[in-house]
Amino acid sequence: MPLVNGKRKNQISIYDRGFMYGDSVFETILVKDYKPQYLNEHLSRLFKGCKFLEININKYKYLERDIKKIIKNKKNCILNIIITRGNAKKRGYSYNKNEFTPNIILQTSKIPTDILEFKNGIHTKTIKHNFFSNQFSYGIKHSNKLDSIILSKNLKKNIPELLAMDQSNNVIEGVSSNFFCLKGNTVYTPKCDQYGIEGVMKKIIINKLKKNKISIREKKINKNFLKECNGAFFCNSIRGIWPIKQIDSIKMSNNSFYDKVLNLILDL
């Protein structure tokens, strides 16, 4: 059963502002061998989001205790942490940050069994979408996920992830993952300062590549650029790395540099 503010329960108030307005932040974390993976990185982004939204997380000091409690005796699972502003006392969007006590919701779920079957590579398709700009909320993972929800209706068994493009035909990200591609001896990834989310796994990969002196650049990536690439992959914190075999009709002609990059990051 989930934990809500440290207590075993599976209900929140209908006046919770996370439920009413998406006034909340969240993290999704892989638990492997009883250990939450990259916990510090996830919590750093979570607290950054709370600070940006002025959610007074200082009123709740037991988050790490609750994490240990919820994953106890669970060797491998997915941990979700949601922090909402708290319960509204009146209707309306405005708020006084000092009047709210946040609601902290923790829950676990099983790791999907189909994740492993895509580790050897997938086919994906591009899809154009009129994204909501995230300029004002760059770098935080808030609970307004309508872009991903709308895009997800196009997912299929043989297309388990999509490559979302903005209205200018530039790559943004997957439905629930970040994107990398390789050209020559450089790895490229879209910059998420207008749309999309900077994933924890994306940052881990970038740091790993830099540490190994692999050239990595953030830039606008259009479909013509994809045609010149010799490898690509999706990543997120739960799936890890999903190599891409084909994007629309573009087949990835992987080479030794692609193999070198994947060997560095596959076990992250």
Beta strands, then each sheet from edge to edge (+ up, - down):
strand 1: 3-4
strand 2: 7-8
strand 3: 24-32
strand 4: 35-36
strand 5: 77-84
strand 6: 103-109
strand 7: 122-128
strand 8: 162-165
strand 9: 171-174
strand 10: 178-183
strand 11: 186-189
strand 12: 215-218
strand 13: 232-236
strand 14: 240-247
strand 15: 250-251
sheet 1: 2+ 1- 6+ 5- 3+ 4-
sheet 2: 9+ 8- 7- 14- 13+ 10- 11+ 12+
sheet 3: 9+ 8- 7- 14- 15+
end
